[in-house]
């Protein structure tokens, strides 16, 4: 059972179009939500959480780093719950 999210209308139509496109899963607009793989979540996190250096110190592109981590990993944990529910 695919992840229950509607993207711009009919989710079933989106899934059919995506499958027909033969594009890799990591290019999906809802990525990593459909994945149950921790590596996928980690790669997606690193992609948006770019660390830069200012005056020799590492800094993140967000003010509330703890809030970002909480939101990100709460989503990952819920994905695990959804996977268990979908498998029955």
N, C-alpha and C positions, 0 to 999 in steps of 0.2 A: 504494500500500500504506500503510495507516494506521500510526501509531507503535505498535510492539509492546509494549503495556502492558495489564495486566488491572486493571480498577478494580472491586473488590468482586465478582469472579466472572467471568462470561463477557464477554470484550472485544467480541466480535461483537455480542452483545445490547446492550452499552453504546453502541456506535457506531450501531446502528439506532435506539435510543431517543433518542440525542442528535440525530440527523438529523431524526427526527420532531418533536422539540421546537421546531425552527426557532430556537433560541436562538443568539446570536452565539458564535463560537469562543472568544473571549477570556473567556467565562464557564465554560468547561470546567474541571473540577476538576484536570485534569492540565496546564493551560495554563502555560507556553508550549511544553511538550514536543512537541506535534504540529506546531508551526510551524517553518518553515525561514527565517523573516523576522527579520532582526536588529532591526527596529523593534519587533516583538512582544516579543522578549526584553528589549529596553531598557525598554519600557513596563511589563512585568511586574516587572522589577527595581526600577524606581522606585516601583512600587506597594507593595512590601514594605520597601524601604530608605528609610524616611522619615527625613529629616534634621531635627533640631530644634536649638534654640539653648539653651545653658545658660551663664549668666554671659557672654553675648555671643559665645561660641565655638560653632561648629557641632559637633555630635556625632551619632553614629549609634546606633541602638537595639541594637547588638550589641557585645560586647567584642572579638571577633576579626574585625575588618574585613577583613584580608587573607585569612583563612580563608573568609569569606563570598564574597569576590570570586573566589577560586580555585575554590570549589565551583560557584558560579553559572556562570562562564565555561567551566569544564570540561564542565558539562552542555550548554552551548550548542555547544561544539565537537563533542562526541559526537553531538549531534543532526545536525550536518552530515555526520558520518561515516555515521550511520544512513540519512540521506537518499540518499547516494551508493550505499550498499549496496542499498537498496530499489529504486533505479532500475536497478541491474545494471550 
